[in-house]
Amino acid sequence: MVSAGFRTGYEEGKKPLVVQLAQDRSEDEDFLWEFRLLLAGVFVVGSGTAAVNGYVVARRGLKPVGAGALSAGFGLRAGLFYH
């Protein structure tokens, strides 16, 4: 709960008038918590997807290197690049 108050002008012999406003912010806090969970899930899934895609692209990109190394006679060590 957020609230604010202020006093109005002062007149002698009269009590000062106090105005207070309040707004319930619990729905905003609930939304923020759900948004944080969603953002964390998207980050985890996105990071995993990027890692898998990077692995696949690197393997495909290194296939010609491995094939060239095998044909050059580098044997088993070059076979690590080529499946």
C-alpha positions as CSV (number, residue, x, y, z in Angstrom):
1,M,0.0,0.0,0.0
2,V,1.3,3.4,-1.0
3,S,0.0,6.5,0.6
4,A,0.8,10.2,0.7
5,G,-0.6,13.1,2.8
6,F,-0.2,16.9,2.9
7,R,-1.5,19.8,4.9
8,T,-3.5,22.6,3.3
9,G,-3.0,26.3,4.1
10,Y,-3.0,27.4,7.7
11,E,-5.7,29.7,9.0
12,E,-5.6,31.0,12.6
13,G,-8.2,29.4,14.8
14,K,-9.1,26.5,12.4
15,K,-7.7,23.0,12.3
16,P,-5.6,22.3,9.3
17,L,-7.2,20.0,6.7
18,V,-5.3,16.8,6.0
19,V,-5.8,15.2,2.6
20,Q,-4.7,11.6,2.2
21,L,-4.6,9.4,-0.9
22,A,-3.9,5.7,-1.1
23,Q,-3.6,3.1,-3.8
24,D,-3.4,-0.7,-3.4
25,R,-0.3,-1.9,-5.3
26,S,-0.7,-5.7,-4.5
27,E,-1.8,-6.5,-8.0
28,D,1.3,-4.8,-9.5
29,E,3.5,-6.8,-7.2
30,D,1.8,-10.0,-8.3
31,F,2.2,-9.1,-12.0
32,L,5.9,-8.3,-11.4
33,W,6.5,-11.6,-9.7
34,E,4.8,-13.5,-12.6
35,F,6.7,-11.4,-15.2
36,R,10.1,-12.3,-13.5
37,L,9.3,-16.0,-13.6
38,L,8.3,-15.7,-17.3
39,L,11.5,-13.8,-18.1
40,A,13.7,-16.3,-16.3
41,G,12.0,-19.2,-18.2
42,V,12.5,-17.4,-21.5
43,F,16.1,-16.8,-20.6
44,V,16.8,-20.4,-19.7
45,V,15.0,-21.8,-22.8
46,G,16.6,-19.3,-25.1
47,S,20.1,-19.9,-23.8
48,G,19.6,-23.7,-24.2
49,T,18.3,-23.2,-27.7
50,A,21.2,-21.0,-28.7
51,A,23.7,-23.5,-27.3
52,V,22.2,-26.4,-29.2
53,N,22.1,-24.3,-32.4
54,G,25.7,-23.2,-32.0
55,Y,26.8,-26.8,-31.5
56,V,24.9,-28.0,-34.7
57,V,26.2,-25.1,-36.8
58,A,29.8,-25.6,-35.6
59,R,29.7,-29.4,-36.3
60,R,28.3,-28.8,-39.8
61,G,30.9,-26.1,-40.4
62,L,33.8,-28.3,-39.3
63,K,32.8,-31.3,-41.5
64,P,34.7,-30.2,-44.5
65,V,37.8,-29.5,-42.3
66,G,37.6,-33.1,-41.0
67,A,37.1,-34.5,-44.4
68,G,40.1,-32.6,-45.7
69,A,42.2,-33.8,-42.8
70,L,41.3,-37.4,-43.3
71,S,42.1,-37.3,-47.0
72,A,45.4,-35.6,-46.1
73,G,46.3,-38.7,-44.0
74,F,46.0,-37.3,-40.5
75,G,44.0,-40.4,-39.4
76,L,42.0,-40.8,-36.3
77,R,42.7,-37.3,-34.8
78,A,41.0,-35.7,-37.8
79,G,38.1,-38.1,-37.4
80,L,37.0,-36.2,-34.3
81,F,35.8,-33.4,-36.6
82,Y,34.0,-35.6,-39.1
83,H,31.2,-38.1,-38.4
